[in-house]
Amino acid sequence: MRAYQDMVFTTAARLTGQDAQAQDIAQEVFLRAYEHFGQLRGSPTAGGWLKTVTRNLSLNHLTRHRRRWRLFSEMATAEDEDTGPEMQLPAPDDLLADLTLQERREFIEAALQHLPERQRIALVLYHFEELAYEEIARQLRLPLATLKSDIHRGRRALLKQMHSRGLSAAVLEA
């Protein structure tokens, strides 16, 4: 199980955006793994099982948290409406081409923390967890169009953060 601790924590941290919450979720994941240790020991699917449990517990945590703070999130949603011109996004593979692998990881992890929760979760599930749009929409109980908008807005926000670091679209497309 030690081999999976980084994967479990990283998955939870990306989804929740909070290290403390990710630690709590990781602890719960490993408690559940302990309960199923007989089935998981030596199983080639243990990593997938842990990742699925981590994703589900993280989403459950966020759902509970979202219900508690619905008033504030609804107020923030009204402020998030983008009225500026549409930005062209470079292809995802070219987005961070001028950075080293470690710089890319650090940038993405930091940038994700600055996104609104819905955008962060949608991007993580799509790009890191590699789930299909339909599966993400089902898990988050969102209409497909809303999910696609969240992913699009999240990508635009990441691009804006890149521009704030002095990275231009021309440099990124090279």
N, C-alpha and C positions, 0 to 999 in steps of 0.2 A: 504494500500500500504506500510505502514511502516514495516509491517511484512516481506516484500520481499526485503527490501533495501540491507541487507547483501548478500543475494543470488545473486542479480543483480550485485552488485559491485564485489563480489568474482568471479563470472563467467567471467565478463569483464576483471578483473585483471589477471586471469589465462590465458586467451586467448591472451591478448595484452602484458602481461609482464610488464606493466607500470601502476602505481597507478594513475598518472595524466590522462592518456588516459582513464582508467577505470572510473574515476570520470566523465569525459566528456560523455562517453557512457552511464553511469547510468543516468545522467541528461537527456540525449536524450530519454532513455527508459521511464522515468517517465513523460516526456513531451508527449510522444505518449500515455502513459497510461491515462493521463489527457484528451487527445482528445477522448479517447474511454471509459471514466469513466462510462458513462451510461450503456455500455455493460458489463464492468468488475465488477462493484459494485455488490458484493454478488455472483459473478460467482465462482463456484468451480474450474474452469479451469484458473483463473486469474494468478496463479503462473506459470503454464505451458506457458501461453501466454507471460508473462514477460520474462521467461527464453529463449523462442524462439526468441523474439525480441532482447534480449541482445546478444544472440549468433550471430544472423544475423548482427546486427550493429557492433559487434566486428570484425566479418569476413570481412564486408565491409570496415571498417576502415583499417584493415591490408592489404587488397587488394590495397587500394589507397596508403597506405604507401609503400608497396612493389614496386609498379610501380615507385614511385619517386626515390627509392634507388636501382633499379634493378642492376645497375653496381656494387655496393658494395656487394650485396648479391651474385651475380654470382662469384665475386672474392672469397668470403668466402666459397662458395660451393666447389670450387676447393681445398681449404685448408682443408675442413672437411673430405675428403676421408680417411677412416680408413685403415691403412696398417698393423696394428698389428694383433696378433692372435685372433681368435674368442673366445669370453668369454661366458661361460655358465651362463644363468640367472636363479636364483631361481624362484620358483613359485611366482606370485604377492602377494598372501596372506601371504607368509613367508618372503617377502622382508624386512619388517621393524618390524619383530616379537619381537625383543629385546628392542624396544622403547615404551614409553607410548604413548597413543593416541595423546596427545598434542604435544609430541616430533615428532611424525610421521607427523602431520599436518604441524608443523613448518619446518621440514626438507624438505618435499615435496614442500611446497610453495617456499622455498628458492632455492631448487635444480631446480625447473622448470624455475626460472628466469635466470639460467645460461645456459639453453639449447638454441640452435639455434631456431629461430622463427618457422620454419617448423616443427621441432621435438616437440617443446612445444605445438603448436596448435594441432598437430595430437594426442599427448598423452592426452591432456585435453579433446578433443572431444570424444576420445575413452573411456578413463577411468572415467572421471568425468561426461561427458554429456551422456555417455553410448550409443553413436551412433554406428551403424554398419559400417564396413569398407566401404561398397559401398556408404552409405549415406555421409560419410566424404569425400570420393574421389569425389563424385558429387559436394558437397558444395565447396570444395577447388579447383575443376577443375584440379584434378591430376589423372594420371593413377593409378589403384589399386595397382600395384606392387610398384610404387614410394611411395604411402602412407604407405604401409606395411614396406618398408625400413625405412621410417622416424620414424615410431613407434618403430621398432627394434633398430635403432640407438639411439633414445631417451632413451629407456630402458637401453641400454648399457651405455650411458652417465650417467644416474642416478646411475647405479651400480658402475661406476668408482668413482662418488662422494661419495658413501657409503664407498668404500674402502679407499678413502682419509680421511674419518673420523675415520678410524681404524676399521670399521666393515668388517668382513670377510664373505665369502659365507658360510663357515661352521657354523658360529654363526647364520647367517640369516636363514639357513635351519633347525636349531634346533627347 
